[in-house]
Amino acid sequence: MATATAPFTKIRSTSGWRALDLRQIWLFRDLLTTLAERDIKLRYRQTALGVAWVVLQPLLAAGIFSFVFGKVAGLSSDGIPYFIFAYAGLLAWTAFSSTVTKASSCLVGNAQLVSKVYFPRLILPLSTIFSTLIDFGVALGMMAILMIFYGVVPTFGLLLLPVCLLLILMLALGVGLYASALMVTYRDVQYILPVLIQFFMYASPVAYAISQVPVRFHTMYFLNPLSGLFEAFRWCFFGNGIVGVSHLLYSAAFAVAVFVGGALSFRKMERHFADVI
């Protein structure tokens, strides 16, 4: 007669890649989709403008940028109408900034859930990506209308747009993961981060072309990984701009490294979240 074996738990090291424990994310995929749906519903519940605000915000900002930088400052937009030029930059910037903002505050905003229920905490920042993608899709539809209105013919570079967007989101999520872990212990991160985000907006080619930056500053300017990613993002629409292969490879490698480093740091600090949040 065979004897039943007692169940056992195998404890493994959580160092290196094992610390990410992607299998746990897959097991809790239903929770991931539920949290994503909740964020989307809360975002547009009881709002007068609703999804329209996703389009109005970059449109208003593009109008201001085209007046200040195009008319007053007289900066060049590399032969592209300044309004649609600025709108394209704002598409990339909004995807980056909204992801960083939402991912960084997701733990503090769900403190009751984190302190009482077990689940892979990495699911919370990952769930914020869905609302960003929906907003991006709506704003991208307006971009198509603007391209038709201004007579801008799309190029084959549009095929690389998902790759550029993926790298931008990876960089944003990596920053958001690290910031969210820090914000659990140091709440003043929520006040410092918006200032830094605003600074990087003007230190990146959002409202102006890289061609307007003096050549002697290009080496220092491209140390900002957003410079290469945003210029490549805009190139996907218009097929022009300063997009060096070395700059793009640097930005891509930087984005992947920040994402992996942010995820590993998040998992390392995760064990203390429930105690201090």
N, C-alpha and C positions, 0 to 999 in steps of 0.2 A: 504493500500500500504506500503510495507516494505521499510524502509530507509536504504540506504547503509552506512555501518560503515566505518569510515575513517581508513586508515592503520596506524598502530602505531609501534613504536620500543620499545621493552622491554629491558631495561638496567639492566644487572645483574652484581653481584660482580665477579671480576676476581681473587679472592683469592683461594688458595688451588688448587685442581685438575681442577677446571673450567678454571684456567689460561692457561692450555695447549690447550683447545678448539680444540680437535681432530676432531670435526665435520667440522671445517673450513679447516683442512688439507684434509679431504675426498672430500669436495666440490671443492677444487683446485687440485684434483689428476691429471687432465690433464696437468696442469702446471708443476707438479712434474715430470711426465714422459717426458715432453718436455725438461725440464732443464737437466734431466739425460741423454737423448739422445744427447743433445748439448755438454755436458761435455765429453761424450764418443767419439763423432766425433772430437772435438777439440783436444783431447788427442792423437789421432792417425793420424790426418790430416798432410800431407806433412812431414812424418817421413820415414826415410830410413829403419829402423828396424821394426817399428810398434809394433805389438803384441809380436814379438820376444824378444823385450827388457824386457818384463815382465818376461820372462824365463831366459834371459841372466844375468840380474842383480843379482838375488839370486844365480844363478849358480856360477858366479864369486866370490860373497861374500862367498859362502860356500867353494869354493876352497881356498880362503885366510884364512878363519877361520880354516879349516882342517889342513893347513900347519902351521899356527902360534900356535894354541892351541893344535892340535893333534901331530904334528911333533916336533916343537921347544919346546913348554912348556910341552909336554908329558902328557896332561890331558886325563883322561879316558872318553869314551863316552858310558859307561854302556854296552859294548859288541856289540854296533851297529857301523858299518863303519862310521867314523867321517864325511865324506862328506855328506851322506844322513841324518845323525844326525843333522848337522848344517843347512842343507837345510830345514828340518822340522821346526826348530826353526825360521828360516828366513821367512817361510810362515806365521807363526803367527805374527811375528814382523812387516812384511811388511803390513799386513792387519791393524794392530793397528796404525803404524806410518803414513801410507798414509791417513787413515781416519782422524786422528787428524790434519794433515797438510792441507788437502783439506777443511775440515769443518771449521777450524779456519780462513781461508782466504777467504771464500766464500762471506761474506758480503762486504768486502773491494773490492774484485774483481768484484762485481756486484753493485758498488756504484750508477751508473746511474739508474739501475733498482729499487734499494731500495728507492731512493729519489724521483722518479717520478710516480711509479705505486704501487697501493695497492694490497697486497696479504699477506698471512701469512708468515712472514719472516722465520719461521721454515722450510719451504719447501726448502730453499737454502741449508742448511747443510744436510738435509735428502736426497737431490738429489745426493750428492756425494757418497752415499753408493753403488749405482749401478755400478759405474766404479770400485770401490774396489772389488765388488763381481765378476765382469768379470775378472779382473786381477787375483784374487784368483783362479778362475776356471781354467784359463790357466796354472797357476803355479802348480795347483794340478794335472793336467794332466802329467806334467813333473815328479811330485813326484811319480805317478804310474809307470812311465817308470823306474825311479831310483830304486824303490822297486823290480821290476822284474829283473833289471840288477844285483842288489846286492843279490838277492835271499831272500829278506825279506818277510816273509809270513804275510799278514794282519790279524788282530785279530778282534773280535767282538766289540772292542773298537771304531772302525770306525763309528759305529752307533751313538756314542756320539759326533762325530766331529762337526756336525751342532750346537749342544748345546754350545760347547766350543767356536766356531766361533761367535755365537750370543753374548755370554758374552763379548768376546774381542771387538766386534764392539760396544756394548752398552757402555763399558767403554771408548772407543776411542771417540765415538760420544758425550758422556757427557762432556769429557774434551774439545773437539772441540767446542761444543756449548758455554761453558763458555768463552773459549779463543776468539771465534769470536765476542762475545758481548763486551768483553774488548777491542779487537783490534779496534773497531769502534772509541773509545775515546782515547785509548792509543796505538799508532801505534808501539811503541817499543816492544809490545808483539810479533810481527812478527820476531824480532831478538832474543828475549829471548827463545821463544818456541823451536826452533831447537836445541839449546844448551841443554835444559832440556830433550828433546827427545833422544838426543845422549847419555846423561848421563844414562837414564833409560835403554837404550839398553844394556849397560855393567853391569847394576845393576839387570838385569833379565837373566834367563837361556836361552839365545838365542844361544850363541856359545859354551856354556859349560853346563855340567850336574850339577844339584843341589848336587849330591853326592860329587862333588869336593869342595863344600863350607864346611868349618869346622862346625861340629855339634854345637859347642858353639855359632855360629852365626845364626843358623837356625831360631830362634825366631824372631830376628831382620830382617833377610832376607825375611821371609814370610810376613812381614808387607807390602811389596811391592805386591799389588794384582796381578801384572803381573807374579809373580813367580809361584803362584798356577795355574793360567790360562794357562801359556805357558807349564808348566810341564804336565798338564792334556791334553793339545793339542798334545804334543809329545807322551804321553802315548796312545792316540787313534791309533797311527800308529804302535808303537812297543810293547806296552803292558808292559813296564817296566818304572822304575823311581820312585821318591819319591813323591807320590801323597796322602797326608793325607786327610781324609774326612773333618776334621776341617779346614784345609788350603783352601780346595776347596770351602767349604761353605762360608768362610770369603771372598774369592776373588769374589764369585758370588754375595754375598750381597753387597760388596763394589761396584761392577760394576753397579748393579741396582740402588744403592743409588746415585752414581755419575751421571748416566744417568738422573734420575728423577730430581736431584738437578740442573744439567746443563740445562735441559729443562725449569724448573721453573724460573731459573735465567735469561735465555735467553728471556723468555716471559715478565718478569718483566722489563727488560731493553729495550725491543723492541720498546716501544713508543717513545724513543728518537733517534732511529737510523737515521731516515730521516733528523733530525735537525743537527746532528753533523758529519755525514759521509762525 
